[in-house]
Amino acid sequence: MKRNILIRILRRFRIQTRLLFAILACSLIPVLVFGLYASNVYTTTIREKVQEHTFQSLRLMTRNL
């Protein structure tokens, strides 16, 4: 039943429009996934670097006191 509805909706569009949507979906989905992954890795790396720098600064401060 749902499949028939989807087919009817898709048939309202020209083949060029359907192909354009398919190509855009196939190209945008991997870019979005990679972008989210890269953002997560970047955030984690920056957080670790800031934490490392903070501990290093604290160690130097306690050594100088």
N, CA, C and O atoms as a Maestro MAE file, in Angstrom:
{
 s_m_m2io_version
 :::
 2.0.0
}

f_m_ct {
 s_m_title
 :::
 protein
 m_atom[260] {
  # First column is atom index #
  i_m_mmod_type
  r_m_x_coord
  r_m_y_coord
  r_m_z_coord
  i_m_residue_number
  s_m_chain_name
  s_m_pdb_residue_name
  s_m_pdb_atom_name
  i_m_atomic_number
  :::
  1 25 0.820 -1.190 0.000 1 A "MET " " N  " 7
  2 3 0.000 0.000 0.000 1 A "MET " " CA " 6
  3 2 0.867 1.258 0.000 1 A "MET " " C  " 6
  4 15 0.680 2.143 -0.835 1 A "MET " " O  " 8
  5 25 1.823 1.339 0.945 2 A "LYS " " N  " 7
  6 3 2.696 2.500 1.006 2 A "LYS " " CA " 6
  7 2 3.584 2.587 -0.226 2 A "LYS " " C  " 6
  8 15 3.918 3.676 -0.691 2 A "LYS " " O  " 8
  9 25 3.958 1.431 -0.744 3 A "ARG " " N  " 7
  10 3 4.808 1.419 -1.931 3 A "ARG " " CA " 6
  11 2 4.069 2.020 -3.128 3 A "ARG " " C  " 6
  12 15 4.657 2.751 -3.925 3 A "ARG " " O  " 8
  13 25 2.791 1.710 -3.244 4 A "ASN " " N  " 7
  14 3 1.993 2.261 -4.334 4 A "ASN " " CA " 6
  15 2 1.900 3.775 -4.229 4 A "ASN " " C  " 6
  16 15 1.944 4.471 -5.244 4 A "ASN " " O  " 8
  17 25 1.774 4.287 -3.026 5 A "ILE " " N  " 7
  18 3 1.703 5.731 -2.825 5 A "ILE " " CA " 6
  19 2 3.021 6.376 -3.235 5 A "ILE " " C  " 6
  20 15 3.037 7.408 -3.906 5 A "ILE " " O  " 8
  21 25 4.129 5.756 -2.822 6 A "LEU " " N  " 7
  22 3 5.448 6.289 -3.178 6 A "LEU " " CA " 6
  23 2 5.646 6.287 -4.685 6 A "LEU " " C  " 6
  24 15 6.172 7.250 -5.242 6 A "LEU " " O  " 8
  25 25 5.239 5.235 -5.339 7 A "ILE " " N  " 7
  26 3 5.378 5.145 -6.800 7 A "ILE " " CA " 6
  27 2 4.535 6.223 -7.475 7 A "ILE " " C  " 6
  28 15 4.986 6.848 -8.434 7 A "ILE " " O  " 8
  29 25 3.321 6.446 -6.986 8 A "ARG " " N  " 7
  30 3 2.471 7.485 -7.570 8 A "ARG " " CA " 6
  31 2 3.084 8.870 -7.387 8 A "ARG " " C  " 6
  32 15 3.037 9.701 -8.294 8 A "ARG " " O  " 8
  33 25 3.651 9.111 -6.226 9 A "ILE " " N  " 7
  34 3 4.284 10.406 -5.976 9 A "ILE " " CA " 6
  35 2 5.483 10.597 -6.898 9 A "ILE " " C  " 6
  36 15 5.651 11.666 -7.483 9 A "ILE " " O  " 8
  37 25 6.318 9.564 -7.030 10 A "LEU " " N  " 7
  38 3 7.496 9.669 -7.877 10 A "LEU " " CA " 6
  39 2 7.143 9.846 -9.347 10 A "LEU " " C  " 6
  40 15 7.862 10.525 -10.081 10 A "LEU " " O  " 8
  41 25 6.070 9.257 -9.770 11 A "ARG " " N  " 7
  42 3 5.690 9.356 -11.189 11 A "ARG " " CA " 6
  43 2 5.167 10.729 -11.558 11 A "ARG " " C  " 6
  44 15 5.040 11.044 -12.742 11 A "ARG " " O  " 8
  45 25 4.863 11.550 -10.567 12 A "ARG " " N  " 7
  46 3 4.427 12.921 -10.867 12 A "ARG " " CA " 6
  47 2 5.573 13.771 -11.396 12 A "ARG " " C  " 6
  48 15 5.350 14.748 -12.111 12 A "ARG " " O  " 8
  49 25 6.815 13.394 -11.040 13 A "PHE " " N  " 7
  50 3 7.985 14.154 -11.463 13 A "PHE " " CA " 6
  51 2 8.533 13.589 -12.759 13 A "PHE " " C  " 6
  52 15 8.415 12.395 -13.036 13 A "PHE " " O  " 8
  53 25 9.140 14.476 -13.555 14 A "ARG " " N  " 7
  54 3 9.796 14.027 -14.777 14 A "ARG " " CA " 6
  55 2 11.019 13.187 -14.419 14 A "ARG " " C  " 6
  56 15 11.522 13.252 -13.297 14 A "ARG " " O  " 8
  57 25 11.485 12.410 -15.372 15 A "ILE " " N  " 7
  58 3 12.642 11.535 -15.143 15 A "ILE " " CA " 6
  59 2 13.892 12.363 -14.831 15 A "ILE " " C  " 6
  60 15 14.726 11.950 -14.026 15 A "ILE " " O  " 8
  61 25 14.018 13.525 -15.467 16 A "GLN " " N  " 7
  62 3 15.170 14.385 -15.206 16 A "GLN " " CA " 6
  63 2 15.182 14.843 -13.747 16 A "GLN " " C  " 6
  64 15 16.237 14.881 -13.113 16 A "GLN " " O  " 8
  65 25 14.021 15.184 -13.224 17 A "THR " " N  " 7
  66 3 13.919 15.628 -11.834 17 A "THR " " CA " 6
  67 2 14.252 14.492 -10.883 17 A "THR " " C  " 6
  68 15 14.967 14.678 -9.898 17 A "THR " " O  " 8
  69 25 13.725 13.314 -11.190 18 A "ARG " " N  " 7
  70 3 14.018 12.155 -10.332 18 A "ARG " " CA " 6
  71 2 15.502 11.820 -10.344 18 A "ARG " " C  " 6
  72 15 16.077 11.520 -9.298 18 A "ARG " " O  " 8
  73 25 16.133 11.868 -11.523 19 A "LEU " " N  " 7
  74 3 17.566 11.601 -11.612 19 A "LEU " " CA " 6
  75 2 18.379 12.652 -10.869 19 A "LEU " " C  " 6
  76 15 19.364 12.327 -10.207 19 A "LEU " " O  " 8
  77 25 17.971 13.903 -10.977 20 A "LEU " " N  " 7
  78 3 18.662 14.970 -10.266 20 A "LEU " " CA " 6
  79 2 18.588 14.744 -8.754 20 A "LEU " " C  " 6
  80 15 19.601 14.863 -8.065 20 A "LEU " " O  " 8
  81 25 17.419 14.426 -8.240 21 A "PHE " " N  " 7
  82 3 17.285 14.152 -6.812 21 A "PHE " " CA " 6
  83 2 18.125 12.952 -6.391 21 A "PHE " " C  " 6
  84 15 18.739 12.969 -5.324 21 A "PHE " " O  " 8
  85 25 18.155 11.923 -7.211 22 A "ALA " " N  " 7
  86 3 18.939 10.731 -6.878 22 A "ALA " " CA " 6
  87 2 20.433 11.047 -6.845 22 A "ALA " " C  " 6
  88 15 21.146 10.615 -5.940 22 A "ALA " " O  " 8
  89 25 20.898 11.802 -7.836 23 A "ILE " " N  " 7
  90 3 22.318 12.159 -7.884 23 A "ILE " " CA " 6
  91 2 22.687 13.052 -6.709 23 A "ILE " " C  " 6
  92 15 23.728 12.859 -6.082 23 A "ILE " " O  " 8
  93 25 21.834 14.030 -6.408 24 A "LEU " " N  " 7
  94 3 22.100 14.906 -5.264 24 A "LEU " " CA " 6
  95 2 22.126 14.122 -3.959 24 A "LEU " " C  " 6
  96 15 22.990 14.354 -3.113 24 A "LEU " " O  " 8
  97 25 21.194 13.202 -3.791 25 A "ALA " " N  " 7
  98 3 21.166 12.400 -2.567 25 A "ALA " " CA " 6
  99 2 22.412 11.525 -2.469 25 A "ALA " " C  " 6
  100 15 22.996 11.396 -1.393 25 A "ALA " " O  " 8
  101 25 22.817 10.930 -3.574 26 A "CYS " " N  " 7
  102 3 23.997 10.057 -3.560 26 A "CYS " " CA " 6
  103 2 25.282 10.839 -3.322 26 A "CYS " " C  " 6
  104 15 26.258 10.274 -2.828 26 A "CYS " " O  " 8
  105 25 25.304 12.107 -3.657 27 A "SER " " N  " 7
  106 3 26.516 12.888 -3.442 27 A "SER " " CA " 6
  107 2 26.492 13.630 -2.113 27 A "SER " " C  " 6
  108 15 27.543 13.797 -1.493 27 A "SER " " O  " 8
  109 25 25.345 14.073 -1.663 28 A "LEU " " N  " 7
  110 3 25.274 14.843 -0.422 28 A "LEU " " CA " 6
  111 2 25.342 13.984 0.830 28 A "LEU " " C  " 6
  112 15 25.920 14.410 1.830 28 A "LEU " " O  " 8
  113 25 24.784 12.815 0.805 29 A "ILE " " N  " 7
  114 3 24.776 11.963 2.002 29 A "ILE " " CA " 6
  115 2 26.197 11.612 2.434 29 A "ILE " " C  " 6
  116 15 26.503 11.772 3.615 29 A "ILE " " O  " 8
  117 25 27.081 11.147 1.557 30 A "PRO " " N  " 7
  118 3 28.454 10.868 2.006 30 A "PRO " " CA " 6
  119 2 29.189 12.122 2.486 30 A "PRO " " C  " 6
  120 15 29.965 12.060 3.440 30 A "PRO " " O  " 8
  121 25 28.948 13.252 1.830 31 A "VAL " " N  " 7
  122 3 29.600 14.495 2.246 31 A "VAL " " CA " 6
  123 2 29.134 14.882 3.645 31 A "VAL " " C  " 6
  124 15 29.950 15.284 4.475 31 A "VAL " " O  " 8
  125 25 27.860 14.770 3.915 32 A "LEU " " N  " 7
  126 3 27.342 15.093 5.244 32 A "LEU " " CA " 6
  127 2 27.882 14.148 6.307 32 A "LEU " " C  " 6
  128 15 28.251 14.583 7.398 32 A "LEU " " O  " 8
  129 25 27.930 12.865 5.996 33 A "VAL " " N  " 7
  130 3 28.456 11.895 6.964 33 A "VAL " " CA " 6
  131 2 29.926 12.175 7.245 33 A "VAL " " C  " 6
  132 15 30.344 12.180 8.403 33 A "VAL " " O  " 8
  133 25 30.707 12.407 6.209 34 A "PHE " " N  " 7
  134 3 32.127 12.710 6.398 34 A "PHE " " CA " 6
  135 2 32.314 14.012 7.162 34 A "PHE " " C  " 6
  136 15 33.198 14.106 8.014 34 A "PHE " " O  " 8
  137 25 31.501 15.011 6.870 35 A "GLY " " N  " 7
  138 3 31.576 16.284 7.573 35 A "GLY " " CA " 6
  139 2 31.285 16.140 9.057 35 A "GLY " " C  " 6
  140 15 31.982 16.723 9.888 35 A "GLY " " O  " 8
  141 25 30.267 15.371 9.392 36 A "LEU " " N  " 7
  142 3 29.950 15.150 10.807 36 A "LEU " " CA " 6
  143 2 31.062 14.383 11.504 36 A "LEU " " C  " 6
  144 15 31.408 14.688 12.645 36 A "LEU " " O  " 8
  145 25 31.621 13.396 10.830 37 A "TYR " " N  " 7
  146 3 32.723 12.630 11.412 37 A "TYR " " CA " 6
  147 2 33.949 13.518 11.623 37 A "TYR " " C  " 6
  148 15 34.577 13.469 12.681 37 A "TYR " " O  " 8
  149 25 34.284 14.317 10.635 38 A "ALA " " N  " 7
  150 3 35.448 15.199 10.743 38 A "ALA " " CA " 6
  151 2 35.242 16.228 11.848 38 A "ALA " " C  " 6
  152 15 36.178 16.535 12.586 38 A "ALA " " O  " 8
  153 25 34.057 16.753 11.970 39 A "SER " " N  " 7
  154 3 33.761 17.718 13.032 39 A "SER " " CA " 6
  155 2 33.914 17.071 14.403 39 A "SER " " C  " 6
  156 15 34.443 17.687 15.328 39 A "SER " " O  " 8
  157 25 33.457 15.841 14.531 40 A "ASN " " N  " 7
  158 3 33.584 15.127 15.806 40 A "ASN " " CA " 6
  159 2 35.047 14.875 16.150 40 A "ASN " " C  " 6
  160 15 35.452 15.061 17.297 40 A "ASN " " O  " 8
  161 25 35.838 14.457 15.180 41 A "VAL " " N  " 7
  162 3 37.264 14.212 15.411 41 A "VAL " " CA " 6
  163 2 37.967 15.515 15.767 41 A "VAL " " C  " 6
  164 15 38.799 15.539 16.675 41 A "VAL " " O  " 8
  165 25 37.649 16.587 15.072 42 A "TYR " " N  " 7
  166 3 38.261 17.892 15.333 42 A "TYR " " CA " 6
  167 2 37.932 18.359 16.749 42 A "TYR " " C  " 6
  168 15 38.816 18.815 17.474 42 A "TYR " " O  " 8
  169 25 36.672 18.247 17.144 43 A "THR " " N  " 7
  170 3 36.257 18.678 18.478 43 A "THR " " CA " 6
  171 2 36.968 17.877 19.554 43 A "THR " " C  " 6
  172 15 37.436 18.441 20.543 43 A "THR " " O  " 8
  173 25 37.052 16.577 19.371 44 A "THR " " N  " 7
  174 3 37.726 15.720 20.349 44 A "THR " " CA " 6
  175 2 39.203 16.075 20.448 44 A "THR " " C  " 6
  176 15 39.746 16.145 21.551 44 A "THR " " O  " 8
  177 25 39.853 16.296 19.327 45 A "THR " " N  " 7
  178 3 41.277 16.627 19.319 45 A "THR " " CA " 6
  179 2 41.534 17.963 20.012 45 A "THR " " C  " 6
  180 15 42.460 18.083 20.815 45 A "THR " " O  " 8
  181 25 40.723 18.955 19.703 46 A "ILE " " N  " 7
  182 3 40.885 20.270 20.328 46 A "ILE " " CA " 6
  183 2 40.661 20.172 21.830 46 A "ILE " " C  " 6
  184 15 41.407 20.766 22.608 46 A "ILE " " O  " 8
  185 25 39.652 19.436 22.239 47 A "ARG " " N  " 7
  186 3 39.378 19.269 23.673 47 A "ARG " " CA " 6
  187 2 40.568 18.627 24.379 47 A "ARG " " C  " 6
  188 15 40.956 19.061 25.464 47 A "ARG " " O  " 8
  189 25 41.148 17.595 23.768 48 A "GLU " " N  " 7
  190 3 42.312 16.930 24.362 48 A "GLU " " CA " 6
  191 2 43.512 17.875 24.445 48 A "GLU " " C  " 6
  192 15 44.217 17.895 25.454 48 A "GLU " " O  " 8
  193 25 43.743 18.651 23.394 49 A "LYS " " N  " 7
  194 3 44.876 19.583 23.382 49 A "LYS " " CA " 6
  195 2 44.713 20.668 24.454 49 A "LYS " " C  " 6
  196 15 45.680 21.015 25.133 49 A "LYS " " O  " 8
  197 25 43.517 21.196 24.607 50 A "VAL " " N  " 7
  198 3 43.268 22.216 25.623 50 A "VAL " " CA " 6
  199 2 43.476 21.633 27.018 50 A "VAL " " C  " 6
  200 15 44.077 22.272 27.882 50 A "VAL " " O  " 8
  201 25 42.984 20.431 27.231 51 A "GLN " " N  " 7
  202 3 43.151 19.781 28.532 51 A "GLN " " CA " 6
  203 2 44.636 19.532 28.814 51 A "GLN " " C  " 6
  204 15 45.102 19.761 29.930 51 A "GLN " " O  " 8
  205 25 45.363 19.073 27.826 52 A "GLU " " N  " 7
  206 3 46.794 18.826 27.985 52 A "GLU " " CA " 6
  207 2 47.536 20.125 28.298 52 A "GLU " " C  " 6
  208 15 48.403 20.150 29.171 52 A "GLU " " O  " 8
  209 25 47.205 21.183 27.603 53 A "HIS " " N  " 7
  210 3 47.849 22.473 27.832 53 A "HIS " " CA " 6
  211 2 47.518 23.014 29.232 53 A "HIS " " C  " 6
  212 15 48.378 23.587 29.901 53 A "HIS " " O  " 8
  213 25 46.281 22.828 29.661 54 A "THR " " N  " 7
  214 3 45.877 23.286 30.991 54 A "THR " " CA " 6
  215 2 46.660 22.560 32.073 54 A "THR " " C  " 6
  216 15 47.150 23.193 33.007 54 A "THR " " O  " 8
  217 25 46.784 21.254 31.965 55 A "PHE " " N  " 7
  218 3 47.547 20.491 32.954 55 A "PHE " " CA " 6
  219 2 49.014 20.900 32.945 55 A "PHE " " C  " 6
  220 15 49.643 20.996 33.999 55 A "PHE " " O  " 8
  221 25 49.553 21.139 31.766 56 A "GLN " " N  " 7
  222 3 50.945 21.564 31.669 56 A "GLN " " CA " 6
  223 2 51.131 22.934 32.324 56 A "GLN " " C  " 6
  224 15 52.120 23.148 33.025 56 A "GLN " " O  " 8
  225 25 50.214 23.847 32.110 57 A "SER " " N  " 7
  226 3 50.293 25.164 32.744 57 A "SER " " CA " 6
  227 2 50.194 25.057 34.256 57 A "SER " " C  " 6
  228 15 50.920 25.741 34.977 57 A "SER " " O  " 8
  229 25 49.304 24.207 34.738 58 A "LEU " " N  " 7
  230 3 49.165 24.013 36.189 58 A "LEU " " CA " 6
  231 2 50.437 23.432 36.788 58 A "LEU " " C  " 6
  232 15 50.864 23.852 37.864 58 A "LEU " " O  " 8
  233 25 51.041 22.478 36.108 59 A "ARG " " N  " 7
  234 3 52.294 21.907 36.598 59 A "ARG " " CA " 6
  235 2 53.395 22.956 36.692 59 A "ARG " " C  " 6
  236 15 54.137 22.996 37.673 59 A "ARG " " O  " 8
  237 25 53.501 23.806 35.669 60 A "LEU " " N  " 7
  238 3 54.516 24.848 35.674 60 A "LEU " " CA " 6
  239 2 54.244 25.873 36.776 60 A "LEU " " C  " 6
  240 15 55.177 26.371 37.407 60 A "LEU " " O  " 8
  241 25 52.989 26.182 37.004 61 A "MET " " N  " 7
  242 3 52.655 27.145 38.060 61 A "MET " " CA " 6
  243 2 52.996 26.598 39.438 61 A "MET " " C  " 6
  244 15 53.523 27.322 40.282 61 A "MET " " O  " 8
  245 25 52.697 25.319 39.670 62 A "THR " " N  " 7
  246 3 53.003 24.750 40.987 62 A "THR " " CA " 6
  247 2 54.506 24.596 41.163 62 A "THR " " C  " 6
  248 15 55.006 24.692 42.284 62 A "THR " " O  " 8
  249 25 55.227 24.362 40.094 63 A "ARG " " N  " 7
  250 3 56.683 24.232 40.187 63 A "ARG " " CA " 6
  251 2 57.318 25.585 40.499 63 A "ARG " " C  " 6
  252 15 58.310 25.648 41.225 63 A "ARG " " O  " 8
  253 25 56.762 26.659 39.966 64 A "ASN " " N  " 7
  254 3 57.326 27.985 40.183 64 A "ASN " " CA " 6
  255 2 56.954 28.572 41.546 64 A "ASN " " C  " 6
  256 15 57.588 29.524 42.002 64 A "ASN " " O  " 8
  257 25 55.955 28.025 42.185 65 A "LEU " " N  " 7
  258 3 55.586 28.524 43.500 65 A "LEU " " CA " 6
  259 2 56.474 27.882 44.504 65 A "LEU " " C  " 6
  260 15 56.351 28.150 45.699 65 A "LEU " " O  " 8
  :::
 }
 m_bond[259] {
  # First column is bond index #
  i_m_from
  i_m_to
  i_m_order
  :::
  1 1 2 1
  2 2 3 1
  3 3 4 2
  4 3 5 1
  5 5 6 1
  6 6 7 1
  7 7 8 2
  8 7 9 1
  9 9 10 1
  10 10 11 1
  11 11 12 2
  12 11 13 1
  13 13 14 1
  14 14 15 1
  15 15 16 2
  16 15 17 1
  17 17 18 1
  18 18 19 1
  19 19 20 2
  20 19 21 1
  21 21 22 1
  22 22 23 1
  23 23 24 2
  24 23 25 1
  25 25 26 1
  26 26 27 1
  27 27 28 2
  28 27 29 1
  29 29 30 1
  30 30 31 1
  31 31 32 2
  32 31 33 1
  33 33 34 1
  34 34 35 1
  35 35 36 2
  36 35 37 1
  37 37 38 1
  38 38 39 1
  39 39 40 2
  40 39 41 1
  41 41 42 1
  42 42 43 1
  43 43 44 2
  44 43 45 1
  45 45 46 1
  46 46 47 1
  47 47 48 2
  48 47 49 1
  49 49 50 1
  50 50 51 1
  51 51 52 2
  52 51 53 1
  53 53 54 1
  54 54 55 1
  55 55 56 2
  56 55 57 1
  57 57 58 1
  58 58 59 1
  59 59 60 2
  60 59 61 1
  61 61 62 1
  62 62 63 1
  63 63 64 2
  64 63 65 1
  65 65 66 1
  66 66 67 1
  67 67 68 2
  68 67 69 1
  69 69 70 1
  70 70 71 1
  71 71 72 2
  72 71 73 1
  73 73 74 1
  74 74 75 1
  75 75 76 2
  76 75 77 1
  77 77 78 1
  78 78 79 1
  79 79 80 2
  80 79 81 1
  81 81 82 1
  82 82 83 1
  83 83 84 2
  84 83 85 1
  85 85 86 1
  86 86 87 1
  87 87 88 2
  88 87 89 1
  89 89 90 1
  90 90 91 1
  91 91 92 2
  92 91 93 1
  93 93 94 1
  94 94 95 1
  95 95 96 2
  96 95 97 1
  97 97 98 1
  98 98 99 1
  99 99 100 2
  100 99 101 1
  101 101 102 1
  102 102 103 1
  103 103 104 2
  104 103 105 1
  105 105 106 1
  106 106 107 1
  107 107 108 2
  108 107 109 1
  109 109 110 1
  110 110 111 1
  111 111 112 2
  112 111 113 1
  113 113 114 1
  114 114 115 1
  115 115 116 2
  116 115 117 1
  117 117 118 1
  118 118 119 1
  119 119 120 2
  120 119 121 1
  121 121 122 1
  122 122 123 1
  123 123 124 2
  124 123 125 1
  125 125 126 1
  126 126 127 1
  127 127 128 2
  128 127 129 1
  129 129 130 1
  130 130 131 1
  131 131 132 2
  132 131 133 1
  133 133 134 1
  134 134 135 1
  135 135 136 2
  136 135 137 1
  137 137 138 1
  138 138 139 1
  139 139 140 2
  140 139 141 1
  141 141 142 1
  142 142 143 1
  143 143 144 2
  144 143 145 1
  145 145 146 1
  146 146 147 1
  147 147 148 2
  148 147 149 1
  149 149 150 1
  150 150 151 1
  151 151 152 2
  152 151 153 1
  153 153 154 1
  154 154 155 1
  155 155 156 2
  156 155 157 1
  157 157 158 1
  158 158 159 1
  159 159 160 2
  160 159 161 1
  161 161 162 1
  162 162 163 1
  163 163 164 2
  164 163 165 1
  165 165 166 1
  166 166 167 1
  167 167 168 2
  168 167 169 1
  169 169 170 1
  170 170 171 1
  171 171 172 2
  172 171 173 1
  173 173 174 1
  174 174 175 1
  175 175 176 2
  176 175 177 1
  177 177 178 1
  178 178 179 1
  179 179 180 2
  180 179 181 1
  181 181 182 1
  182 182 183 1
  183 183 184 2
  184 183 185 1
  185 185 186 1
  186 186 187 1
  187 187 188 2
  188 187 189 1
  189 189 190 1
  190 190 191 1
  191 191 192 2
  192 191 193 1
  193 193 194 1
  194 194 195 1
  195 195 196 2
  196 195 197 1
  197 197 198 1
  198 198 199 1
  199 199 200 2
  200 199 201 1
  201 201 202 1
  202 202 203 1
  203 203 204 2
  204 203 205 1
  205 205 206 1
  206 206 207 1
  207 207 208 2
  208 207 209 1
  209 209 210 1
  210 210 211 1
  211 211 212 2
  212 211 213 1
  213 213 214 1
  214 214 215 1
  215 215 216 2
  216 215 217 1
  217 217 218 1
  218 218 219 1
  219 219 220 2
  220 219 221 1
  221 221 222 1
  222 222 223 1
  223 223 224 2
  224 223 225 1
  225 225 226 1
  226 226 227 1
  227 227 228 2
  228 227 229 1
  229 229 230 1
  230 230 231 1
  231 231 232 2
  232 231 233 1
  233 233 234 1
  234 234 235 1
  235 235 236 2
  236 235 237 1
  237 237 238 1
  238 238 239 1
  239 239 240 2
  240 239 241 1
  241 241 242 1
  242 242 243 1
  243 243 244 2
  244 243 245 1
  245 245 246 1
  246 246 247 1
  247 247 248 2
  248 247 249 1
  249 249 250 1
  250 250 251 1
  251 251 252 2
  252 251 253 1
  253 253 254 1
  254 254 255 1
  255 255 256 2
  256 255 257 1
  257 257 258 1
  258 258 259 1
  259 259 260 2
  :::
 }
}
